[in-house]
Amino acid sequence: MKRPALITGIVILAVAIIGVFVLIIRSPQTTSPATALAVSPITTTTPPTASSTTAYALTDVANHNTKTDCWFAVDGSVYNLTNYIETGFHKAGMDIVIKSCGTNAIQTFAQGHGKGRKAQRAYEALVPFVVGTLK
């Protein structure tokens, strides 16, 4: 094979690999918190609503206050983050999540995620963990 043809082949292969990588990154997948943070489209900055009609009092949430049984409330929704903690993925570290177990974590959540795109990504990452609403 001639050298120019070899270089052309390598360039085409590189472009194809990059194209596949871009398609994978941009495909809408929400199978894990990390994926939800990486690829979720931004539409609004409102929190997700619970798919369940179960309403919990803050005292119920407070009973789930450990690393192995962690619930918290944010903006009227209640989340069970026990499995999320097991993943070990959080940009600011898992300690901040663990300290929020059993609480209404809206202030911590708002301070850490702000408003706009960053907050929306964080809300979208919480969707798989909704267990109900806060009374």
Residue pairs with C-beta under 8 A, 6 or more apart in sequence:
1 9
25 38
25 39
26 39
27 39
28 39
28 40
28 41
29 35
29 36
29 39
30 36
30 40
30 124
30 127
30 128
32 87
32 89
33 84
33 87
33 89
33 125
33 128
34 87
34 89
36 121
36 124
36 125
36 127
36 128
37 91
37 121
37 122
37 124
37 125
40 120
40 121
40 124
40 125
42 117
42 120
42 121
43 120
44 120
45 115
45 116
45 119
45 120
45 123
46 123
47 74
47 75
47 76
47 77
47 123
47 126
48 77
48 123
48 124
48 126
48 127
48 130
49 77
49 130
49 133
50 77
50 78
50 130
50 131
50 132
50 133
51 130
52 130
52 131
52 132
53 132
53 133
54 131
54 132
54 133
55 132
55 133
55 134
55 135
56 71
56 73
56 78
56 131
56 132
56 133
56 134
56 135
57 134
57 135
58 73
58 104
58 134
58 135
60 78
61 71
61 72
61 73
61 78
61 102
61 103
61 104
61 134
62 102
62 103
63 102
64 70
64 71
64 80
64 82
64 101
64 102
65 71
65 101
65 102
65 103
66 101
66 102
67 85
67 98
67 101
68 82
69 82
69 101
70 80
70 81
70 82
70 85
70 97
70 98
70 101
70 102
71 78
71 79
71 80
71 81
71 82
71 101
71 102
71 131
72 78
72 79
72 81
72 100
72 101
72 102
72 103
72 104
72 105
73 79
73 103
73 104
73 105
73 106
73 134
74 104
74 105
74 106
74 109
74 126
75 106
75 109
75 123
76 133
76 134
77 126
77 130
77 132
77 133
77 134
78 130
78 131
78 132
78 133
78 134
79 126
79 129
79 130
79 131
80 129
80 131
81 97
81 101
81 129
83 129
84 90
84 97
84 129
85 94
85 97
85 98
88 94
90 96
90 97
92 112
96 108
96 112
99 108
100 108
100 109
104 134
109 122
110 119
112 122
113 119
113 121
113 122
